[in-house]
């Protein structure tokens, strides 16, 4: 709930309905009203069905002004108080914002207008400018950019673009803006995180916290290919001390989500995958259909289709790479966490390209997963039905449905208290492989959830993973 404090009496008053869990809010310019996104509790689960509300501060009347088709984030009142803007799109994780920017009349509450329609990129953060235009950041391919949007003509201009990862607050790609300048944290494959400040033409680094860190420079390529008529993008990291006369194994790292993206960062999450280049591997980060970076239509492409169209994008990318680079196609592995872990699980049932697999915090049976996890509402946007109403749609994309087809040696990793990808899913997958005499190991990390907190456990994940791949992919 939202509460206000009377600074003269120190009296606190709750002013939003206690039947609603508030996620994000913004004050109107006159400070007499606010807009917010909310849903009935519990908060973690029902964020996926949040609606947009407005309310006057000294009134108990709450007005629901918009029920989105998918997910909604970042409600912001315009400086003149006439409009409220927000991002709506298919988002599989709270905080992993991406979609298109909409505006709604703050007074008459007319249907929202999409002011970035058909954009071949993914807006992910924005702020109103004093002239009524919008400054926004977006994922473009596998990169990030900052752009300006004229809200009257809908014309846009790219102000800055970089092969980096950026953030200033909780939202990826966010900026901290004041007086036409901004601050942000920048990082890339070869740039450790530091705070930068300036404008879009001239920025200076103002922290040097990682100057003493010695890190080998990574060689990388931005990879683009076409599959099923769709443009697909990914990143390829070279092995350390690359020798063009030799062939190397390759690891394919699938990001979480599905509605997310891999952008250049000094330490790829979950597995610290960039370190594996030091052990003689190419590392491939595909942004297959369902990812951000190619527009909302591309993000929507893998609904009711996990493990098929998205996997074809990945395997076609592998084919492109093995034809262009010194990659040994007989020594390719796949790994991922969350959605990436689920893709690692199903990949062995659909293709024999991968000779080893590491599945972190995945799901193998989406029917049972629906009743086990703590955020099941996210699945409705992907299936348009629960598994009780459309069980075959869930069976179709479940690794367990095709489990007898896999021969891929798989290491299974999961946190004991994972509510987003419950332990039971990893145990079920491991149990099936074990009974079918497919090489497998299961490791459960005590007291860990979906995202690990214990640094020793993070290191252990990386160590076990590289040991597993070394056993099956290194000659």
C-alpha positions as CSV (number, residue, x, y, z in Angstrom):
1,X,0.0,0.0,0.0
2,X,1.0,3.7,-0.3
3,X,0.8,5.8,2.8
4,X,1.3,9.6,3.3
5,X,2.7,11.3,6.3
6,X,1.5,14.6,7.6
7,X,4.8,16.4,8.4
8,X,3.1,18.7,11.0
9,X,1.4,16.0,13.0
10,X,3.6,13.0,12.0
11,X,0.3,11.2,11.3
12,X,0.5,8.3,8.8
13,X,-2.4,7.4,6.6
14,X,-2.7,4.5,4.2
15,X,-4.4,5.9,1.1
16,X,-4.5,3.0,-1.4
17,X,-6.9,0.0,-0.9
18,X,-5.4,-2.7,1.3
19,X,-6.9,-5.1,-1.2
20,X,-4.2,-4.0,-3.7
21,X,-0.5,-4.6,-3.8
22,X,1.3,-1.6,-5.3
23,X,4.3,-2.2,-7.5
24,X,5.3,1.2,-9.0
25,X,3.9,4.7,-8.7
26,X,4.4,8.3,-9.7
27,X,3.2,11.7,-8.4
28,X,1.2,14.0,-10.6
29,X,3.0,17.4,-11.2
30,X,0.6,19.2,-8.9
31,X,1.3,16.6,-6.1
32,X,-2.5,16.1,-5.7
33,X,-2.8,12.7,-7.4
34,X,-0.7,9.8,-8.3
35,X,-0.8,6.8,-10.7
36,X,0.3,3.3,-9.9
37,X,0.4,-0.3,-11.0
38,X,-1.2,-2.8,-8.7
39,X,-2.9,-6.1,-8.3
40,X,-4.4,-8.2,-5.5
41,X,-1.7,-9.8,-3.3
42,X,0.5,-11.8,-3.3
43,X,2.9,-9.4,-4.9
44,X,5.5,-11.7,-6.4
45,X,2.9,-13.7,-8.4
46,X,0.3,-11.1,-9.3
47,X,2.7,-8.5,-10.8
48,X,2.0,-10.3,-14.0
49,X,-1.7,-9.2,-13.9
50,X,-1.2,-5.6,-12.6
51,X,-3.4,-2.8,-13.9
52,X,-2.9,0.9,-14.0
53,X,-4.7,3.1,-11.4
54,X,-5.0,6.8,-10.5
55,X,-6.0,8.3,-7.2
56,X,-6.3,11.7,-5.5
57,X,-4.3,11.9,-2.3
58,X,-7.2,13.1,-0.1
59,X,-9.8,10.7,-1.6
60,X,-10.5,7.1,-1.1
61,X,-11.7,6.8,-4.7
62,X,-9.4,4.6,-6.7
63,X,-9.9,4.6,-10.5
64,X,-8.7,1.7,-12.6
65,X,-7.8,3.3,-16.0
66,X,-6.2,0.5,-17.9
67,X,-6.0,-3.3,-17.9
68,X,-3.1,-4.3,-20.1
69,X,-3.0,-7.3,-22.4
70,X,0.4,-8.3,-21.2
71,X,2.6,-6.7,-18.5
72,X,3.0,-3.1,-17.5
73,X,5.8,-1.1,-15.9
74,X,7.2,2.4,-15.2
75,X,4.1,4.5,-15.0
76,X,5.1,8.2,-15.3
77,X,3.0,11.3,-15.3
78,X,3.8,13.9,-18.0
79,X,5.1,17.3,-16.8
80,X,1.9,19.1,-17.9
81,X,-0.2,16.5,-16.0
82,X,-2.2,15.6,-19.1
83,X,-0.8,12.2,-19.9
84,X,0.5,9.1,-18.2
85,X,3.1,7.0,-20.0
86,X,4.2,3.4,-19.4
87,X,5.8,0.4,-21.0
88,X,3.7,-2.5,-21.9
89,X,4.9,-5.8,-23.4
90,X,5.5,-9.5,-22.8
91,X,7.7,-9.6,-19.7
92,X,8.7,-12.8,-18.0
93,X,10.4,-11.2,-15.0
94,X,9.5,-8.2,-12.8
95,X,12.3,-5.6,-13.4
96,X,13.1,-7.1,-16.8
97,X,11.2,-4.4,-18.5
98,X,10.7,-4.4,-22.3
99,X,8.0,-3.7,-24.7
100,X,6.5,-0.5,-26.3
101,X,5.8,2.9,-24.8
102,X,2.2,3.9,-24.5
103,X,0.4,7.1,-23.3
104,X,-3.1,7.4,-21.8
105,X,-5.1,10.6,-21.2
106,X,-4.7,11.3,-17.5
107,X,-8.1,13.1,-17.3
108,X,-10.4,11.3,-19.7
109,X,-8.7,7.9,-19.5
110,X,-9.2,7.1,-23.2
111,X,-7.6,4.0,-24.6
112,X,-3.8,4.1,-24.5
113,X,-1.9,5.0,-27.6
114,X,1.2,3.1,-28.7
115,X,3.8,5.8,-29.5
116,X,6.5,3.4,-30.5
117,X,4.5,1.0,-32.8
118,X,6.3,-1.6,-34.8
119,X,9.7,-0.6,-33.5
120,X,12.5,-3.1,-34.3
121,X,14.0,-2.6,-30.9
122,X,12.9,-2.9,-27.3
123,X,12.3,0.2,-25.2
124,X,13.1,-0.6,-21.6
125,X,13.2,2.6,-19.6
126,X,12.1,6.2,-20.2
127,X,11.6,9.6,-18.7
128,X,9.6,12.7,-19.7
129,X,11.5,15.8,-20.9
130,X,10.4,19.3,-20.0
131,X,9.3,20.0,-23.6
132,X,6.9,17.1,-23.6
133,X,9.1,14.7,-25.5
134,X,10.4,11.4,-24.0
135,X,14.0,10.3,-23.5
136,X,14.1,6.5,-23.6
137,X,16.7,3.7,-23.6
138,X,16.3,0.5,-25.5
139,X,17.8,-2.8,-26.5
140,X,18.9,-2.7,-30.2
141,X,20.0,-6.1,-31.5
142,X,22.3,-7.1,-28.6
143,X,23.3,-3.6,-27.8
144,X,21.9,-0.7,-25.9
145,X,20.9,2.8,-27.1
146,X,19.4,6.0,-25.8
147,X,16.9,7.8,-28.1
148,X,14.6,10.8,-28.1
149,X,10.9,10.5,-29.0
150,X,8.8,13.4,-30.2
151,X,5.4,12.6,-28.7
152,X,3.5,14.6,-31.3
153,X,5.1,13.4,-34.5
154,X,6.3,10.0,-33.1
155,X,9.7,10.7,-34.7
156,X,12.7,9.2,-32.9
157,X,16.4,10.1,-32.9
158,X,19.2,7.8,-31.7
159,X,21.4,9.8,-29.3
160,X,23.9,7.2,-28.2
161,X,24.5,3.5,-28.9
162,X,27.0,1.1,-27.4
163,X,27.9,-2.6,-27.2
164,X,27.5,-2.5,-23.4
165,X,25.3,-3.1,-20.4
166,X,24.1,0.0,-18.5
167,X,22.0,0.9,-15.5
168,X,21.6,3.6,-12.9
169,X,18.9,2.1,-10.6
170,X,16.8,-1.1,-10.4
171,X,15.9,-1.1,-14.1
172,X,18.4,-2.4,-16.6
173,X,19.3,0.4,-19.1
174,X,18.0,3.1,-16.7
175,X,19.7,6.5,-16.5
176,X,19.9,9.1,-13.6
177,X,19.0,12.3,-15.4
178,X,19.3,16.0,-14.3
179,X,19.9,19.2,-16.2
180,X,20.5,17.5,-19.6
181,X,23.2,15.3,-18.1
182,X,23.1,11.8,-16.7
183,X,24.9,9.3,-14.6
184,X,25.0,5.5,-15.1
185,X,27.0,2.4,-14.6
186,X,28.6,1.1,-17.7
187,X,30.2,-2.3,-18.4
188,X,31.0,-4.5,-21.4
189,X,33.0,-7.6,-22.3
190,X,36.2,-5.6,-21.6
191,X,34.9,-2.9,-19.3
192,X,34.4,-3.6,-15.6
193,X,31.5,-1.7,-14.0
194,X,32.2,1.9,-13.1
195,X,30.1,5.1,-12.8
196,X,30.1,7.5,-15.8
197,X,28.7,11.0,-16.0
198,X,28.1,13.4,-18.8
199,X,25.9,13.8,-21.9
200,X,25.4,11.7,-25.0
201,X,28.4,13.2,-26.8
202,X,30.9,13.4,-23.9
203,X,31.0,11.2,-20.8
204,X,33.7,10.8,-18.2
205,X,34.4,8.0,-15.9
206,X,34.1,9.2,-12.3
207,X,34.8,6.0,-10.3
208,X,37.8,3.8,-10.5
209,X,36.9,1.0,-8.1
210,X,38.0,-1.8,-10.5
211,X,41.2,-0.3,-11.8
212,X,43.3,-2.8,-9.9
213,X,41.5,-5.8,-11.3
214,X,43.5,-7.7,-13.8
215,X,41.2,-9.3,-16.4
216,X,42.3,-10.8,-19.8
217,X,40.9,-8.8,-22.7
218,X,38.2,-10.7,-24.5
219,X,37.9,-10.9,-28.3
220,X,34.3,-10.9,-29.5
221,X,32.1,-10.7,-32.6
222,X,28.6,-9.5,-33.0
223,X,26.8,-12.3,-34.9
224,X,23.8,-11.9,-37.1
225,X,21.9,-14.6,-39.0
226,X,18.5,-15.3,-40.5
227,X,16.3,-18.3,-39.5
228,X,12.7,-19.0,-40.5
229,X,12.6,-15.6,-42.1
230,X,13.6,-13.8,-38.8
231,X,16.7,-11.8,-38.2
232,X,18.5,-13.2,-35.1
233,X,21.5,-11.8,-33.2
234,X,24.0,-13.2,-30.7
235,X,27.5,-12.6,-29.3
236,X,30.6,-14.9,-29.8
237,X,33.6,-14.8,-27.4
238,X,36.9,-16.2,-28.6
239,X,39.1,-18.6,-26.5
240,X,42.0,-16.9,-24.8
241,X,45.2,-17.2,-26.9
242,X,43.2,-18.1,-30.0
243,X,45.2,-20.0,-32.6
244,X,43.6,-19.9,-36.1
245,X,45.3,-23.2,-37.0
246,X,43.3,-25.1,-34.3
247,X,39.7,-26.0,-33.7
248,X,38.0,-25.4,-30.4
249,X,35.0,-26.5,-28.5
250,X,32.1,-24.1,-28.0
251,X,29.6,-23.6,-25.2
252,X,26.2,-22.1,-26.0
253,X,24.8,-20.1,-23.1
254,X,21.0,-19.4,-23.3
255,X,19.8,-16.4,-21.2
256,X,16.9,-16.5,-18.8
257,X,13.5,-15.1,-19.4
258,X,12.4,-16.0,-22.0
259,X,11.7,-12.2,-22.4
260,X,15.3,-11.0,-21.8
261,X,18.5,-10.5,-23.7
262,X,22.3,-11.0,-23.4
263,X,24.2,-7.7,-23.8
264,X,28.0,-7.3,-23.3
265,X,28.9,-7.5,-19.7
266,X,32.2,-8.2,-17.9
267,X,30.8,-11.3,-16.1
268,X,27.9,-13.1,-17.6
269,X,25.4,-13.9,-14.8
270,X,24.7,-17.3,-13.2
271,X,27.8,-19.1,-14.5
272,X,30.4,-16.3,-14.8
273,X,30.6,-17.7,-18.4
274,X,33.1,-15.2,-19.7
275,X,35.8,-16.9,-17.6
276,X,35.4,-20.1,-19.6
277,X,37.3,-18.5,-22.5
278,X,40.4,-19.0,-20.4
279,X,39.8,-22.8,-20.6
280,X,39.9,-22.9,-24.4
281,X,36.2,-22.4,-25.3
282,X,34.3,-20.3,-27.8
283,X,31.3,-18.9,-25.9
284,X,28.1,-18.2,-27.9
285,X,25.3,-16.1,-26.4
286,X,22.2,-16.3,-28.8
287,X,19.3,-13.9,-28.5
288,X,16.8,-16.2,-30.1
289,X,13.1,-15.5,-30.8
290,X,11.4,-14.5,-27.6
291,X,14.3,-12.2,-26.7
292,X,14.4,-8.4,-26.5
293,X,16.2,-6.3,-29.1
294,X,14.3,-7.0,-32.3
295,X,10.9,-5.5,-31.4
296,X,7.8,-6.7,-29.6
297,X,6.7,-9.0,-32.5
298,X,10.0,-10.9,-32.2
299,X,9.5,-11.2,-28.4
300,X,6.0,-12.7,-28.9
301,X,7.3,-15.4,-31.4
302,X,8.0,-18.1,-28.8
303,X,4.6,-18.1,-27.1
304,X,3.4,-21.8,-26.8
305,X,6.6,-22.8,-28.6
306,X,9.5,-23.1,-26.2
307,X,12.1,-25.6,-27.3
308,X,11.1,-25.5,-30.9
309,X,11.3,-22.2,-32.9
310,X,13.7,-20.7,-30.3
311,X,15.8,-23.8,-30.3
312,X,15.9,-23.8,-34.2
313,X,17.2,-20.2,-34.0
314,X,20.0,-21.4,-31.7
315,X,20.9,-24.5,-33.7
316,X,20.9,-22.5,-36.9
317,X,23.2,-20.0,-35.2
318,X,25.5,-22.9,-34.2
319,X,25.6,-24.0,-37.9
320,X,26.5,-20.5,-39.0
321,X,29.3,-20.3,-36.5
322,X,30.8,-23.7,-37.2
323,X,30.9,-22.8,-40.9
324,X,32.7,-19.5,-40.3
325,X,34.9,-20.1,-37.3
326,X,37.5,-22.6,-36.0
327,X,34.8,-24.5,-34.0
328,X,34.7,-28.2,-33.7
329,X,31.0,-29.2,-34.3
330,X,31.5,-32.5,-32.5
331,X,32.5,-30.6,-29.3
332,X,29.6,-28.2,-28.6
333,X,27.7,-27.9,-25.3
334,X,24.7,-26.0,-24.0
335,X,24.0,-24.4,-20.7
336,X,21.6,-21.9,-19.1
337,X,19.8,-20.8,-16.0
338,X,16.0,-20.5,-15.5
339,X,14.5,-20.4,-19.0
340,X,18.0,-21.1,-20.2
341,X,18.2,-24.2,-18.0
342,X,14.8,-25.3,-19.4
343,X,16.2,-25.0,-22.9
344,X,19.2,-27.0,-21.9
345,X,16.8,-29.7,-20.7
346,X,14.7,-29.9,-23.8
347,X,17.6,-29.4,-26.3
348,X,18.7,-33.0,-25.9
349,X,15.3,-34.3,-26.7
350,X,15.2,-32.4,-30.0
351,X,18.7,-32.4,-31.4
352,X,22.0,-34.3,-31.1
353,X,24.1,-31.2,-31.7
354,X,25.1,-30.8,-28.1
355,X,27.4,-33.4,-26.6
356,X,27.0,-32.2,-23.0
357,X,24.6,-30.0,-21.1
358,X,24.3,-28.0,-17.8
359,X,20.8,-27.2,-16.8
360,X,20.6,-24.6,-14.0
361,X,17.2,-23.9,-12.2
362,X,15.2,-25.3,-15.2
363,X,11.8,-26.8,-15.6
364,X,11.2,-30.1,-17.4
365,X,7.4,-30.5,-17.0
366,X,5.4,-27.3,-17.4
367,X,2.2,-28.9,-16.3
368,X,3.4,-29.8,-12.9
369,X,5.6,-26.6,-12.7
370,X,2.4,-24.5,-12.9
371,X,1.2,-25.9,-9.6
372,X,4.6,-25.9,-7.9
373,X,6.1,-22.5,-8.5
374,X,5.4,-19.2,-6.7
375,X,4.9,-17.0,-9.8
376,X,2.6,-19.1,-12.0
377,X,0.7,-16.1,-13.4
378,X,3.6,-15.4,-15.8
379,X,2.6,-18.4,-17.8
380,X,-0.8,-17.2,-18.7
381,X,0.7,-14.6,-21.1
382,X,2.6,-17.3,-22.8
383,X,-0.1,-19.9,-23.1
384,X,-3.4,-18.0,-23.0
385,X,-4.7,-20.8,-20.7
386,X,-3.8,-22.8,-17.6
387,X,-2.7,-26.4,-17.9
388,X,-6.0,-27.5,-16.5
389,X,-7.7,-25.9,-19.6
390,X,-5.1,-26.7,-22.2
391,X,-2.8,-29.5,-21.0
392,X,-1.5,-30.4,-24.4
393,X,-0.1,-26.9,-24.9
394,X,2.0,-27.4,-21.8
395,X,2.9,-31.0,-22.7
396,X,4.1,-29.9,-26.1
397,X,6.9,-27.7,-24.7
398,X,8.0,-30.0,-21.8
399,X,11.3,-31.9,-22.0
400,X,9.7,-34.7,-20.0
401,X,7.3,-35.4,-22.9
402,X,10.2,-36.5,-25.1
403,X,12.7,-37.6,-22.4
404,X,13.4,-41.0,-23.9
405,X,14.9,-39.3,-27.0
406,X,17.8,-37.7,-25.1
407,X,21.3,-39.1,-24.7
408,X,23.0,-35.9,-23.7
409,X,25.0,-36.1,-20.5
410,X,23.5,-33.4,-18.2
411,X,24.6,-31.8,-15.0
412,X,21.6,-30.4,-13.1
413,X,22.0,-27.5,-10.6
414,X,19.3,-25.9,-8.5
415,X,18.8,-24.0,-5.2
416,X,17.1,-25.7,-2.4
417,X,14.5,-22.9,-1.9
418,X,14.0,-21.9,-5.5
419,X,10.3,-20.7,-5.8
420,X,10.6,-19.7,-9.4
421,X,12.0,-23.0,-10.7
422,X,11.3,-25.4,-7.9
423,X,13.7,-28.2,-6.9
424,X,11.1,-30.8,-7.9
425,X,11.6,-30.0,-11.5
426,X,15.3,-30.6,-11.5
427,X,14.9,-33.7,-9.4
428,X,12.3,-35.1,-11.9
429,X,14.6,-34.4,-14.9
430,X,17.7,-35.9,-13.1
431,X,15.6,-39.0,-12.0
432,X,14.5,-39.6,-15.6
433,X,18.0,-39.4,-17.0
434,X,19.3,-41.6,-14.3
435,X,16.7,-44.3,-14.9
436,X,17.3,-44.1,-18.7
437,X,21.1,-44.6,-18.1
438,X,22.0,-41.1,-19.5
439,X,25.1,-39.7,-17.6
440,X,23.9,-37.1,-15.1
441,X,24.5,-35.5,-11.8
442,X,22.3,-33.4,-9.5
443,X,23.6,-30.9,-7.1
444,X,21.2,-29.0,-4.7
445,X,22.6,-25.8,-3.1
446,X,21.3,-25.5,0.5
447,X,19.4,-22.3,1.4
448,X,19.7,-20.8,-2.1
449,X,16.8,-19.5,-4.1
450,X,16.5,-18.7,-7.8
451,X,19.4,-16.2,-7.7
452,X,22.2,-17.3,-5.5
453,X,23.5,-15.1,-2.6
454,X,26.4,-17.2,-1.3
455,X,29.6,-16.3,-3.1
456,X,31.1,-19.7,-2.5
457,X,28.1,-21.3,-4.1
458,X,28.4,-19.1,-7.1
459,X,32.1,-20.2,-7.5
460,X,31.0,-23.8,-7.1
461,X,28.5,-23.5,-9.9
462,X,31.2,-22.2,-12.3
463,X,33.7,-24.9,-11.2
464,X,31.3,-27.8,-11.5
465,X,30.1,-26.5,-14.9
466,X,33.6,-26.2,-16.4
467,X,34.6,-29.6,-15.0
468,X,31.5,-31.2,-16.6
469,X,32.2,-29.7,-20.0
470,X,35.9,-30.5,-19.8
471,X,35.0,-34.2,-19.2
472,X,32.9,-34.4,-22.4
473,X,34.2,-31.8,-24.8
474,X,37.9,-31.5,-24.3
475,X,40.2,-33.9,-26.1
